[in-house]
Amino acid sequence: MTAQLTLDELAALMKSAAGLTVDPKDLANRADSTFAEFGLDSLGLLGIVGELENRRGRPMPTDAERCKTPRDFLALVNTPSKAPMEADKVPTTGA
């Protein structure tokens, strides 16, 4: 899987995590259609989020499982994390 989630990868995740076969070209042509229009419910999207978290080894952005469209989902999960890196954290104890 690439650093940026693509429509091809999203279609594959829809198949593996939710058992739903969707042509990536159809996702591209209808990126603003709701997941429900593709037959994907909230539980299926939650499965996709969980699979991505397992593959990437980190949590997905808050509310990823609440995205309504493929375009919104890709925009959210492909946005760089705003969480500070371990080296950038300000110490909270001692001087």
N, C-alpha and C positions, 0 to 999 in steps of 0.2 A: 504494500500500500504506500502511496506517495505521501509526502508531508501535507499536501492539499488534497482533500477529498474531492473526487471527480464524480460526475454523473454516472459513469461506468461503474465505479466502485460503490456508489450508492445503490444502483440497481442490483449489484451482486449482494450487497448487504440486505437488501429487501428480500432477496431470494433465500439467503442463508439464515437470517435471523427471524424472518416473518413468513417464509414459505410463499412469497409472492413474486411471480415472474413479471417483470416490467422491462420493456425494451429501453435501453439508455437513450435512444433517439426520441422515443416518446416522452421520456423525462425532460429532455432538452427542449422539445417543441412545446411542452406543457409545464414548464418549470414553475409557473405561477398558479397552477391548479393545486387544489388541496390534496394532501396525502389520501384523504378519504375517497377522492375521485379515482385514485389508483387502487383502492381497496385496502389501504393500510390504515389500521386503527391505532389508537394511542398505545396499546400494549405492544403492537408490532414496532412502533417507533421507539419505545422504551428498550426493546430488544436490540435494535440497531445501535442505540446510544451505548448500551452495555457492551456490545461487541466492539465498538470503537474504543471504549475505555480499556478493554482488555488488550486490544491490539496495540494501542498507543502507550499503554502503561501509565495513564494519567486520566483524571476526570475530564469529562466534556464540559463545556460552558454551562452555567446555570440556565435552566429552562430549555435546553436542547430538545428534550422530549416533548416540549409544548409547541414547537414550530409547526406551522400549518402547511407550508409548501416546501418542495425541494429547494427552491431558490433561497428561501429564508433559512433552511437548515444548513445548506452549504455555506452561506454567508456567515452564519454563527459559528459553525465548527471550524471554519477556515480562518477565523479571526485570531491573530496571535494572542496568546494568553497575556493578561495584564498582571498576573500574579508575579511578585518579585522573585527573582532567582535567589537561591540560598545565599550566595555571596553578596547580594544586594540588600539583604535584610538588615535592619538596624538592630543592634544588640539591645536586649531588654533588661539585662542584668550586668552588674559589675562595670568597671571602667578600665 
